[in-house]
Amino acid sequence: APAPAAAFRAAPGGAAGEYGRPTPGSKTEARAKKAAEWVEQAVEKLIGVIQEHGTTGPSGLKQITFGQIFVLYQDISDTLVGILLRARKRGRLTYEGAMLFQGVHNDVVISLTQ
């Protein structure tokens, strides 16, 4: 069931940047924190798989193709594309294109940024 409206900050006029955020101490805030922790763990796992199975690219950092990581990840998680997007948003890796699809983008190189 969706969170009750009272679990979120009221309309604009309050503290800047607080609009749409869960009320501190609410169950909604607790769920959001738990979800953020899960995403961070999933990103770390993805980075570890790339470090373990990737090759060293021209920049000296590890890289792997989407096709390779897709095959490796099929037994780990069904959320690979979403985790790739979140890892890129956090600046942990880079690749060309907005969305990666199996087959079409198998040769796209995914490179770690650090």
Beta strands, then each sheet from edge to edge (+ up, - down):
strand 1: 55-56
strand 2: 62-65
strand 3: 93-94
strand 4: 109-112
sheet 1: 1+ 2- 4+ 3-
end
